Amino acid sequence: MDFDIPAELQAYLAELDDFIEAEIKPLEQRDDNIRFFDHRREDARTDWDRGGLPNEDWEALLFEARRLADEAGHYRYPFPKAYGGRDGTNLGMAVIREHLARKGLGLHNDLQNEHSIVGNNVGLLLMLEYGTEEQKKEWVDDLAEGRRGFAFGITEPAHGSDATWMETTAVRDGDDWVINGEKTWNTGIHKASCDMVMARTSGAPGDGRGITAFLVPMDAPGVQVEEMLWTFNMPTDHGHVSFTDVRVPDAAIFGGEGRGLAVVQHFFNENRIRQAASSLGAAQFCIDAAVEYAQERKPFGKALATNQGIQFPLVELQTQCEMLRALIHKTAWQMDKYGAFSVSDKVSMCNYWSNRLCCEAADRAMQVHGGLGYSRHKPFEHIYRHHRRYRITEGAEEIQMRRVAGYMFGFMKQRAPKGVDERGG
């Protein structure tokens, strides 16, 4: 059993570091772009006059960074080689995402809006797996190059974690479908040309089958963004959207009639292990910064680092990081070897614990830094506010724990061979 990171992956991390120094850091410093990352970040990123939406200059900067990364061959790392990628693995993505997040805030990797020089383009991965040939012709190039994308309309105001009870419906009318309902927390809806709307087309509330995914144009009659939801960490790109007698053709179905939940479940585990790795990286950044400061700061004539009250909490956090890192690497490796849903319990363990750990590490870093840590002149408050979101949005930690319990107590079964649907998950 070899626990070393593969040599080719280590070399790629060094290649990414060189790219960041040569291309991304200069862009970050140009034209006062640093305002999006220093103490002005939340205000600079937010267009308060447009309901709290992301500032256009901010989003243009992110796009430029992704363009540079794409030209350099990094952005599409996880995509198939046929689409300009490197056939990246789950282990590779976990190691890369932790590495980038451990660097702290910067244009290379900003988790507030899933931005990274190594992309996690879920829309493209779903399109390649589930799109019809016509849909692929329309979408693949735009998705790969970041020119266009679609949001995900799953959560409803009255139904959060249990998507099987959604009230949005789609009824066939001749060759068309008529959609009625509403969705909330549609992330990225302000820029999306379509919303992938989950609607019940058959079955009863609580049934996993009978929910269909539709690619609904945002400019279709009856589609209305009711509000952009302000959050703990601004700006907001999370919309509440209503659908009133929205008519779409049969060709708008994505992934097959009645199989919408299978579409979104397909990449849940891949998303969750990558997000877990990102939270681990952010947690490690906070710990590293706290250790460094504790060695420099000398109140009452001696370094903070000499006090066990400073040492022990950071020791406990570092111990958790080391254990979690081993589990994340093992789980990602098993996903590559046995299939994404072969270790669903381990993915949930990694995800909920890493998100909680990140919040604890950010809080501890604030405490070690004192008043400076509480200020926005340090990034800990931003990291806390952002990663607190992931204790809810990637599947609330209670849902993740319930999922683990389902496998532990035999209520659910793991998927062993690749290509077999996971039951009950």
N, C-alpha and C positions, 0 to 999 in steps of 0.2 A: 504494500500500500504506500503510495507516494503522495505526500501532502504539499509538495512544492508546486508553485504556479508554473505551468508549462513555459519553457524557455521562449517559445515564439510569442506567447502572450506577454511575458516580461518585456520582450523587445518592442512589442507594440505599444505598451505603456510609455516606454521611453520615446517612441516616435510621436505619440500624442503630446507628451510634455514639450518636445521640440516644436511641434506645430503651435501649441498654445503660446509659447514664448515668442515665436517668430511672427505669428499672424493675429492671434486673438488678443494678447496683452496690448500690442500697439493700438488696435482698434478700440479697446476698452479705455485707453487713455486719451484718445483723440476727441476733439470737439467737446470736451467736458463730459464725455460719456460716463466717466466715473461717478457722476451724480446719481446714476441708477444703482450704484452699489455702496456708496458711502452713507453717511447719516441722513442724506436727503432722499434715499432710495424710494420709500413708499410714496412720498409726495411727487417725486419726479416721474415715477411710473404711472401715476394715476391721473386720469383726465377728470377732475372733479366737476367740470362744467358739462360733461357728457354722462352724468349718472354713475361716475366711478369706473368707467371703462378703462382698459389699458391705454396709456398714451401712445399716439401714433408713432412718435419718434422712438419710443421704447420698443415697440414691436418691429419697427423697421431695422433697428439695431440687431435684434435677435435674428431676423431674417438674413441680414448681411453675414452674421457669424455662421449661420447654417450654410449659407451659400459658399463661403470660404471652406468650410469643413467638407462640403460635398465635392468641391473642386479638388480638394486634397485627398479624397477617397476615404474619409472617415465617417461622414454622416450616415452612410448606408451600411455600416459594418454588419448589423444583424440580418440584412436582407440577402436573398439568394444572389449568387453571382450573375445570374441572367438579368438581374435588374440593377446591376452596378454595385452589389454588396460584396461581402467577404464570407458569406455563409457563417456568420457569427454564431457561437454557441451560447447556451444559457450560462455556462460557467464563465465564458468570456465576458458576457454582458454584466454579470454580477461583479466580477473583478474590476472591470472598467468603470462601472457606475460607482462603486465604492471609492476607487482611486480618484475620480473626478470630484466627488462630493467631499472627500477629505481635504481638498485644496481650499475649501471655504467658498464664500460668495465670489462670483466672477462671471464674466461673459462666456467662459468655457462650459458652464453648467449651472443653470438656475432652476431649481426644482419648483419654484412657485408656479411656473407655467409649463413644466415638463420640458423645458428647453435644455438641450445638450448638443455638443459637437458630435456626439455619437447618438444618433436618433433612436427613438423608440416608437416608430410610426405604426401604431396599432391599426390605423385605418388601412394602410397598405397591406399589412400582413393578413388582415381579414379579407381584403379584396382578392388577394392572390388565392386564398383558401376557399372562399365562398362565392365570389362574384361570378356572374354569367360571363360568357365571352364578350357580349355587348357591353356589360358593365366594366369589364377590364379594359376594353378599348377606350372607353370614355374616361376612366378614372386613373389607371395605373401610373401613367407618366406624370400627371399633375400631382398625385399623392407622393410619388417618389421625389419630385423636385420641390415639394412644399408650396406649389402655386395654389392649391385648392385642397380642401378637406371637408370632412363631415363630422358633426357632433354626435353624441350618443344620448338619445331620449329614452331613458330606462326608468329612472326614479320618478315617482309621482308625489304630489303634496301629502296625500293620505297614506301612501304606501312606500316605505323606504327600503329596508333590507329584504323584505319578502316581495320580490317582483312578480311572483305568480298570482298575486291578488290585484294586479293593475286593472284600473277601470277604463283606460283608453281602449277603444274598440275600432275595428275596421270591418265594414260590411260590404260584401260584393254587390255591385250594381252594374250588370252587364259585363263589359270588359274592364271596368274600373273597380276601385275600392274607395269607399268613403270613410274617412277617419275622423273620429271625434274623441276629445279628451284633453289632457294637459300633462306636461312634464316639467319637472323642476331640476335644478342643478345640471342643466345642459352646458357643460364646460366647453368653452370655445365657440359658443353659438353666435357671438357677435361678428365672427369672421367666416363661419361655415356657410358653404353654399347649399348644403343639405343637412338635415337632421335624420339620423338613423332611428326611426321611431318604432318602439316595441308596442304592438297593439294586439289585443286578443281577437282572434278570428274564429275560434271554435273552443269547445270545452267549457269547463266551469271554473270559477275562482279557486285558486289553489292548485290547478293542474299545471304541470310543467310543459306539457304539449299544448298546442293550440294558440301559442303566441308567435306572431309573425313580425319580422323586421322589415320595415319599408324605408327606402331612401326618399325622403320627402324634401323637395326643393323649398328653401326658405322663402322664396318669393311666390309660392303657390297661394292662390286665394284661400283665405281662412286661416293662414298661419300668422300668429301674432306673438311677438316677444312682449310679455306683459310687464316684466321688470327684470333688472339685473340685480341679483342678490348680493348685498354688501356683506363682507365677511371679516373675520378676525384679522386677516392679512389681505390688504388691498394692494393692487386694484382688483376689480371683479370681472371675470369673464364667464360667470355662472348665471345662466338665464332661466327664467320661468316662462314657458312657452305654451300657448293654447292652440288647439286644432279644432276648428269648427267647420264641419262638412267639407273637409279637405279631400279633394278628388285626385287620386293618383292611378296610373295604369298598372296592369298586372306585372309589367316589366320592372316596376319599382320594388318588387319583393326581393329581399336580399337573404340568400342562404336557404331558401325553400319555405313554402307555406307551412306554418305551424311549428317551425324549428328555430324561432328567433332566439330563445334562451340558450340553445346549444351554440349559437354563433358567438355570443358574448362570453359564454363560459369557456370557450375553446382556448382563449389566450389569458384567462384570469390568472392562472398559475405563473405563466411567463411574466406577466406584468408584476405580480406580487413579489416574485423573487428578486426582480430588478429593483423594485421600489424598496424592498427590505435592505438590499445592498446599499442603496443611496442613503437611507436613514442611518445605517451603520457607519458609512463614511462621514456623514454630518456629525454623528455622535463622537466619532474619533477626532474630528477637527476640534470640537468643543473641549474634549479632554486634553488634547495636545496643547491647545491655547492656554488652558487653565494651569497645566503643569509648568509651562514656560513662564507665565506671569508670576506664579507662586515662587519661582526661583529668583525672579528679578525684584519683586516687591519686598521691601524690608521695613515694615512698621516696628516700632519699639526696638530697633537696632538689630533685628535678625530677619532672615528670609521667611516668608510665609511657609515655604516648603518644609521648614523644620518642625512645623506643628502637626501633630498626628490628627488634629481636627480637620486639617486640610488634606493630609495624605490619605487617610482611610476611605473617605467617600470616593475619591478619585481612583483608589485601588479597586474598590468594588466595581465601579463603572468600567475600568479597564479589563477586569476579569470577565465581566459580562460581554464586552466587545470580543475578547479572544474566543470565548465559547461560542458566541453567535457567529463569528466569522467562520469557524470550523463547520458549523451546521449549515450555513448558507452555501459554502463551497461544496460540501458533500451533497446537499440537496440539489444544487444546480447541476452537478456532475451526474447525479442519478437521473435527473430529468432528461439530460442529453442521451444517456445510455438506455433508459427504459421507457421514456415518454413523459410528457409534461404532467400527466395526471396520475403517474405511478406513485408519487410521494406527496399527495395533496395535504396530508396531515402535517408533514414537515414544512411545506410551504407556508401553511397557516401559522405554525409556530414561529418561523422566521419573521413573518410579516408583522404579526401583532407585537412580538417582543422587540423588534428593532425600532418600531415607531414609538413605543413606550420608552425605550432606552434613549432614543434621541432627545425626547422631551426632558428626561431626567438629566442628561448630560448638559443640555443647554441651560437648564435651571441651575445646575451646580456651577457651571462656568460663570454665570451671572454672579452667583454668591461669592466665588473666589475673587472675582474682579471688583466686587463692591459696587459703589455708585457708578463707576465707569461701565461695569457690566450691564447695569440696568439701562444705561443710556443707549441711544441709537448710534453712538460712535463705535460701538462694538456690534458684531452681527448676531449675538446670541439671542436677543429678543426676536429678531426676524426669523432665525432658525426655529425657535420655539413656536412662534405663531404659525409658521408654515407647517411644520411637521406635526403639530397638534391636529391638523386637518386629517392626516393619514391614519390617525387612530379611529377615524370614522369612515372616510371615503373609500378606502381600499377594501371595504368589508370591515365593518366595525369590529373592534377587538373582541367584543362579546360573540359576534358571529363567527369569528375565526376560532375562538375557543370552543364554541359549540360544534364547529366542524371537526376539530381535533377530537372532541369527546365522542362524536358520532363514529369515528373510526376506532377509537379506543374501546368503546362498549358494544361494537358490532352493529350499530344502526346503519352504518354506511360501509361500502366496500371500495377498496382502492382499485384503480384500473391497473392491471399488470401489463398486458401486451399493448403495444401501440395500436391506435386505430379503433379501440373499443370505447363506446360511450361510458362515461362515469355516471353511475346511478346515484341519485339522491344528493349530489353535490352541487 
